């Protein structure tokens, strides 16, 4: 990967990025060579009593936190706002209230500083994280196979270039992270559920409780976790749900975690058959922090002769570093194509923003929609 600071000396960096698509409020400043000058993330706690993210609470929390978070990020980088080259923000997909808050903050800064504003697709940011220098040993050259597993997404994607993505398959009901959260709630573990289920599963026997593997062995690489979640519910005796024996809860957690990893590995095998030889297997998203799944994916990649790349745990969950890096990749790709740096000041945040729309970013007008 070229050093963009030297190759494109007029690339407007460093980039300050804002992430507010769900319940994490984040800000980061990243240089064109991938150096992270500062990053701050605030995880919201106001959703715990509700057992899941409440969109209105999330939006209000973003609004309250962002001004101080931006100031803190600048202070950590020992920078002043006028030293920034561009501003970026997640503009979709996600919870519309939070997206509006983050995008409006970024646009306001861009207007005040007379800097370009880059609208970033949240899923594309996850997809390109593996190309951040230091994440993948080989730099994750295109094309690579991406498994995106998070609370809201579960997809296999052929990443063929910046702006060029082919969705090979995805969930037809619940995302993997959503299933983890719902199972955690059934087991009385609270929210967020993923880390709690993983911790409890260490005490259990993954083979003690028989659970289904929906779609396993079927053609294609779509996912389904709703039936697995229902099967877990049926394993819970009604009379002890308020005081579930710990060993039973641990066995269920371990069995559920094993079932999810079995499903994912099976689906990935089909995904490999659906694209030309990828350079790398990449995993991203919050569920990529799960140690059992991560180990299974590493074994899968090794068995198929593929390098394996997974971001450090802090970059698996929603963060602003990946948003800044996606903006840098977009600017560089457009510059290489002889196109101007995009300015997306007129773009409205989108709760749905398919990756297939991103090819328009490589056109003369950037493909943004007001």
URJO-V274144 format. One record per run of one state. SS is the DSSP state (alpha for helix, beta for strand, coil for the rest). FROM is the first residue (numbers start at 1). TO is the last residue. If there is no record, write none. Layout:
BEGIN
<<SS:FROM:TO> <SS:FROM:TO>>
END
This chain:
BEGIN
<<coil:1:3> <alpha:4:7> <coil:8:14> <beta:15:19> <coil:20:23> <beta:24:30> <coil:31:35> <beta:36:43> <coil:44:47> <alpha:48:50> <coil:51:54> <alpha:55:76> <coil:77:80> <alpha:81:83> <coil:84:85> <beta:86:92> <coil:93:95> <alpha:96:113> <coil:114:115> <beta:116:121> <alpha:122:131> <coil:132:143> <beta:144:149> <coil:150:153> <beta:154:161> <coil:162:163> <beta:164:171> <coil:172:175> <alpha:176:186> <coil:187:193> <alpha:194:201> <coil:202:222> <beta:223:223> <coil:224:225> <alpha:226:234> <coil:235:237> <alpha:238:243> <coil:244:245> <alpha:246:273> <coil:274:279> <beta:280:284> <coil:285:285> <alpha:286:289> <coil:290:290> <alpha:291:303> <coil:304:306> <beta:307:310> <coil:311:312> <alpha:313:316> <coil:317:319> <alpha:320:336> <coil:337:354> <alpha:355:362> <coil:363:370>>
END
